[in-house]
Amino acid sequence: MLSQVDWETVWQATLDTLQMVGISTLFTVLLGLPLGVLLVITNRGHLWENQVIHKSLAVVVNVFRGVPFIVLILLLFPLSTFLIGTSLGPTAATIPLTVAAAPFFARMVETALLEVDRGTLEAAHAMGANRFTMIRKVLLAESLPAIISGITVTCVSLIGYSAFAGIVGGGGLGDVALRVGFQSFNNEMLLVCSFILVAIVQIVQWIGDAISRKVDHR
């Protein structure tokens, strides 16, 4: 039944997809987490109220969230070439993947932090905690399960984005599914690539849910 499947190509494409998703998830968290924190603490009545910074960040986040991913890839070709030396391959694809996912994750972090009881912050402030301590030991600590769930959702979204990236030269399972599967009328390759993508999503979701439950002490 799977006689037309080139397993060596599938294996390499799977590794390329994992590379794209892994690196872009890491940089998405590194960029999106502080961005989400800033969106919250600079909001009206919060720890470091600054409407200029808050509104500026909100505009930037909304602009990048509003650009379709396929358009964003094309717009960032020059940046990928400048930073990586090429706009092709899984490493270059991590740049548009990160730029697309970081604002999305920042909003998820913002939502998670806003759910923290303000009374807990006030109690920490009354005990003499400074802003950094309240951010680290109250906001982030209390919202950790929700943030991990946000990372999981973002990672799953990046798996889908990586398939789009493959279509325009990013490599990975999306590229193989289109070029070797669909365009070559090889339905077996198309099905195998699709199955692996679904399997990766299920594994990531299971791991994320398990970690979220483990750190949730409520």
C-alpha positions as CSV (number, residue, x, y, z in Angstrom):
1,M,0.0,0.0,0.0
2,L,2.9,2.4,0.8
3,S,5.1,1.3,-2.0
4,Q,5.3,4.8,-3.5
5,V,6.5,6.4,-0.3
6,D,10.1,7.6,-0.2
7,W,10.8,7.2,3.5
8,E,14.2,8.9,3.4
9,T,12.6,12.0,1.9
10,V,9.7,11.8,4.5
11,W,12.2,11.5,7.4
12,Q,14.3,14.5,6.2
13,A,11.1,16.5,5.8
14,T,10.0,15.6,9.3
15,L,13.3,16.7,10.7
16,D,13.1,20.0,8.8
17,T,9.6,20.6,10.1
18,L,10.6,19.8,13.7
19,Q,13.6,22.2,13.2
20,M,11.3,25.0,11.9
21,V,8.7,24.5,14.7
22,G,11.2,24.1,17.5
23,I,13.4,27.1,16.7
24,S,10.4,29.4,15.9
25,T,8.6,28.3,19.1
26,L,11.6,29.1,21.2
27,F,12.0,32.6,19.7
28,T,8.3,33.2,19.8
29,V,8.3,32.6,23.5
30,L,11.4,34.8,24.0
31,L,9.8,37.7,22.1
32,G,6.1,37.2,22.9
33,L,6.4,36.7,26.7
34,P,8.0,40.0,27.5
35,L,5.7,41.7,24.9
36,G,2.7,40.2,26.6
37,V,3.9,41.3,30.0
38,L,4.5,44.9,28.8
39,L,1.0,45.0,27.3
40,V,-0.4,44.3,30.8
41,I,1.8,46.3,33.1
42,T,1.7,49.4,30.9
43,N,-2.1,49.3,30.8
44,R,-4.3,51.8,32.7
45,G,-4.1,51.3,36.4
46,H,-1.5,48.6,36.4
47,L,2.1,48.3,37.7
48,W,3.8,50.6,35.2
49,E,1.0,52.6,33.6
50,N,2.2,54.2,30.3
51,Q,-0.5,54.6,27.7
52,V,2.0,55.7,25.0
53,I,3.9,52.4,25.3
54,H,0.8,50.4,25.7
55,K,-1.0,51.8,22.7
56,S,2.1,51.6,20.5
57,L,2.7,48.0,21.4
58,A,-1.0,47.2,20.8
59,V,-0.8,48.7,17.3
60,V,2.3,46.8,16.4
61,V,0.8,43.5,17.7
62,N,-2.5,44.1,15.8
63,V,-0.7,45.0,12.6
64,F,1.4,41.9,12.5
65,R,-1.6,39.7,13.5
66,G,-3.7,41.2,10.7
67,V,-1.2,40.3,7.9
68,P,-1.9,36.9,6.3
69,F,0.9,34.5,6.9
70,I,1.6,33.8,3.3
71,V,1.9,37.6,2.6
72,L,4.2,37.9,5.7
73,I,6.5,35.3,4.3
74,L,6.9,37.1,1.0
75,L,7.4,40.5,2.8
76,L,10.1,39.0,5.0
77,F,12.1,37.4,2.2
78,P,14.7,40.3,2.2
79,L,15.1,40.1,6.0
80,S,15.7,36.3,5.8
81,T,18.2,36.8,3.1
82,F,20.0,39.5,5.1
83,L,20.1,37.5,8.4
84,I,20.6,34.0,7.1
85,G,22.0,34.6,3.6
86,T,19.1,32.9,1.9
87,S,15.3,33.0,1.9
88,L,15.0,29.2,1.3
89,G,15.2,26.3,3.7
90,P,13.9,25.6,7.2
91,T,16.3,27.9,9.0
92,A,15.2,30.9,6.9
93,A,11.6,30.0,7.4
94,T,11.9,30.4,11.2
95,I,12.1,34.2,10.8
96,P,8.6,34.7,9.3
97,L,7.2,31.9,11.5
98,T,8.5,33.8,14.6
99,V,7.3,37.2,13.4
100,A,3.8,35.7,12.7
101,A,3.5,33.8,16.0
102,A,5.1,36.2,18.5
103,P,2.2,38.8,18.4
104,F,-0.4,36.0,18.7
105,F,1.4,34.5,21.7
106,A,1.8,37.9,23.3
107,R,-2.0,38.4,23.2
108,M,-2.4,34.9,24.9
109,V,0.1,36.0,27.6
110,E,-1.8,39.2,28.0
111,T,-5.0,37.3,28.5
112,A,-3.4,34.9,31.0
113,L,-1.9,37.7,33.1
114,L,-5.1,39.8,33.2
115,E,-6.9,36.8,34.8
116,V,-4.6,37.0,37.9
117,D,-6.5,38.4,40.9
118,R,-5.5,42.0,41.4
119,G,-5.9,41.5,45.1
120,T,-2.9,39.2,45.1
121,L,-0.8,42.0,43.5
122,E,-2.1,44.5,46.1
123,A,-1.1,42.1,48.9
124,A,2.4,41.6,47.4
125,H,2.8,45.4,47.1
126,A,1.6,45.9,50.7
127,M,4.4,43.5,51.8
128,G,7.0,45.6,50.1
129,A,7.5,43.7,46.9
130,N,8.9,45.7,44.0
131,R,7.5,45.7,40.4
132,F,10.0,43.0,39.2
133,T,9.1,40.7,42.1
134,M,5.4,41.2,41.5
135,I,5.8,40.4,37.8
136,R,7.9,37.3,38.5
137,K,6.4,35.8,41.6
138,V,2.8,36.9,41.2
139,L,1.8,37.6,37.6
140,L,3.9,34.9,35.9
141,A,3.7,32.4,38.7
142,E,0.0,32.6,39.0
143,S,-0.6,32.5,35.3
144,L,2.0,29.8,34.5
145,P,-0.5,27.0,33.6
146,A,-2.4,29.4,31.2
147,I,0.9,30.5,29.7
148,I,2.0,26.9,29.1
149,S,-1.3,26.2,27.4
150,G,-0.7,29.3,25.3
151,I,2.7,28.0,24.3
152,T,1.1,24.7,23.3
153,V,-1.6,26.4,21.2
154,T,1.1,28.6,19.6
155,C,3.3,25.6,18.8
156,V,0.4,23.7,17.2
157,S,-0.3,26.8,15.1
158,L,3.3,27.0,14.0
159,I,3.1,23.4,12.8
160,G,0.3,24.5,10.5
161,Y,2.3,27.6,9.5
162,S,5.3,25.5,8.7
163,A,3.3,23.7,6.0
164,F,2.6,27.1,4.4
165,A,6.3,28.0,4.7
166,G,7.2,24.7,2.9
167,I,5.1,25.8,-0.1
168,V,7.3,28.8,-0.7
169,G,10.7,27.2,-0.2
170,G,10.8,26.5,3.5
171,G,11.1,22.8,3.1
172,G,9.6,20.3,5.5
173,L,6.5,18.2,5.3
174,G,4.4,20.9,3.6
175,D,6.9,21.1,0.8
176,V,7.0,17.3,0.3
177,A,3.2,17.0,0.5
178,L,2.8,19.6,-2.2
179,R,5.7,18.8,-4.5
180,V,6.2,15.1,-4.2
181,G,2.7,14.2,-3.2
182,F,0.0,16.5,-4.7
183,Q,1.8,17.8,-7.8
184,S,3.3,14.3,-8.6
185,F,-0.1,12.6,-8.1
186,N,1.5,10.5,-5.4
187,N,-1.5,10.2,-2.9
188,E,0.5,7.9,-0.6
189,M,3.2,10.5,0.0
190,L,0.4,13.1,0.5
191,L,-1.4,10.9,3.1
192,V,1.8,10.0,4.9
193,C,2.9,13.6,5.3
194,S,-0.5,14.6,6.5
195,F,-0.6,11.8,9.0
196,I,2.8,12.8,10.4
197,L,1.7,16.4,10.8
198,V,-1.4,15.3,12.6
199,A,0.7,13.0,14.8
200,I,3.1,15.8,15.7
201,V,0.1,18.0,16.7
202,Q,-1.3,15.3,18.9
203,I,2.0,14.7,20.6
204,V,2.7,18.4,21.2
205,Q,-0.9,18.9,22.6
206,W,-0.5,15.9,24.9
207,I,2.9,17.1,26.3
208,G,1.6,20.7,26.7
209,D,-1.5,19.6,28.5
210,A,0.5,17.3,30.8
211,I,2.9,20.1,31.8
212,S,0.1,22.5,32.3
213,R,-1.7,20.2,34.7
214,K,1.6,19.4,36.5
215,V,2.3,23.1,37.3
216,D,-1.3,24.0,38.1
217,H,-1.5,23.9,41.9
218,R,-4.9,25.4,42.2
